[in-house]
Amino acid sequence: MMTLASGRSHIAIPGPSVIPDAVLQAMHRPAPDIYDAELLAMVQGIVPDLKYVAQTDQDVAIYISNGHGAWEASLANTVAPGETVLVPACGRFGHGWAEVARGLGINVELLEHGRQTPIDAERVRAALLADKGQKIKAILAVHVDTSSSVRSDIMAVRTVLEETGHPALLMADCVASLGCDVYRMDAWGADVTVSACQKGLMTPPGLGLVFFNERAAEVQRAMPAVSNYWNWQPRANPEMFYQYFGGTAPTHHIYGLRAALDMIRAEGLDAIWARHATLAGAIWTAVEHWGQDGPMRLNIADPELRSHAVTALSLGKGQGDRLRAWCRDVAGVTLGIGLGVEDPDDPTASGYFRIGHMGHVNAHMILGLLGVIEAGLTALDIPHKAGGATAAAQALARR
Ligand SMILES: *Cc1c(COP(=O)(O)O)cnc(C)c1O
């Protein structure tokens, strides 16, 4: 049977993202000696480059983990069982971080924001003002919630903390946004930034990152106890190589991440942010065009509030899954499933799916992806206004 899916496939899910050949090739090597001087030098060079990507001069601890591990690490260092965190949740990942906190015996004060709005700084202000005893130890704020693709204003949360004089730490989850959407840890006043390597950092899943400033370090030192494994202090300020990773180093990931950071350094963060913004804009142009004559809708109406790394969209009952299957099986493009935006009683009702456009993506990948989606809409007789892919091409031509 003829297939059009042979050839290089494309993974357009919101993590793990496309792995550059340079990263794959850097990882393809025999096991090195973990006391090798080259490996040590490489880690010492990776640290400042990670800080560059997070726009911070503060410390970073690296864990052999995914983003969930980094979530746990951030809490294990700063919030003791029985203490309280405030979680303004704007999608599945805000709830996910809250669940990790509950698992550690931490009380969660949840501010439910639904799935289509960013963090409302005024609701955070009201919660802080109501907290007369200043029991809230930290605010867990997700920068880009990958399920809803909404982007929140982290600096606005810092401003509210300043204005209310509340001492809570500001912790930001930048797993989806780091290296994609503009983020400036120090300038925006985040005390802790949580991330992982498999999205904007273009490396296979396996490294969790926790950046922390001196305020957070002070809070950590006052903790009654910190788990030896999650303790960020020896990882950030190791006396010997072994302490960087609390045990055996993730040898191949170090080579892969080094190659990815070389690419990031060569392109420059400003250019990377601009590329993501422009390519995201092309996707929105196509979706809005198709939606003029059919059911396709972006989850976030206001472009200013949309992530540049991932786009959540709906297509009506059952149609998201049909389209995803067509794109994958017929054309070799894998789109992301809808996550946490469905009606729990009828998961296919909204037809939600997501397009990942984080990290190693360029114009030809995005235009190819949009052309495939348009072919799929046509093949499946899903109503749409024809020409969305052309509209995106025109948008990129005019950029
Ligand atoms: C992907 C993601 C996570 C979880 O990362 P895992 O590596 O899957 O554990 C957490 N937060 C956000 C915003 C994410 O996009």
The ligand as an SDF file (V2000), in Angstrom:
LIG
                    3D

 15 15  0  0  0  0  0  0  0  0999 V2000
    6.5620   19.0460   30.3960 C   0  0  0  0  0  0  0  0  0  0  0  0
    6.2320   19.9000   31.5610 C   0  0  0  0  0  0  0  0  0  0  0  0
    6.3930   19.4670   32.8850 C   0  0  0  0  0  0  0  0  0  0  0  0
    6.7180   18.0710   33.2580 C   0  0  0  0  0  0  0  0  0  0  0  0
    7.9010   17.6340   32.7520 O   0  0  0  0  0  0  0  0  0  0  0  0
    8.1730   16.0650   32.6900 P   0  0  0  0  0  0  0  0  0  0  0  0
    9.5420   16.0400   32.1360 O   0  0  0  0  0  0  0  0  0  0  0  0
    7.1420   15.4720   31.8120 O   0  0  0  0  0  0  0  0  0  0  0  0
    8.1230   15.5410   34.0740 O   0  0  0  0  0  0  0  0  0  0  0  0
    6.1470   20.3670   33.8980 C   0  0  0  0  0  0  0  0  0  0  0  0
    5.7410   21.6140   33.6460 N   0  0  0  0  0  0  0  0  0  0  0  0
    5.5490   22.0540   32.3940 C   0  0  0  0  0  0  0  0  0  0  0  0
    5.0910   23.4540   32.1760 C   0  0  0  0  0  0  0  0  0  0  0  0
    5.7910   21.2070   31.3110 C   0  0  0  0  0  0  0  0  0  0  0  0
    5.5870   21.6460   30.0660 O   0  0  0  0  0  0  0  0  0  0  0  0
  1  2  1  0
  2  3  1  0
  2 14  2  0
  3  4  1  0
  3 10  2  0
  4  5  1  0
  5  6  1  0
  6  7  2  0
  6  8  1  0
  6  9  1  0
 10 11  1  0
 11 12  2  0
 12 13  1  0
 12 14  1  0
 14 15  1  0
M  END
$$$$
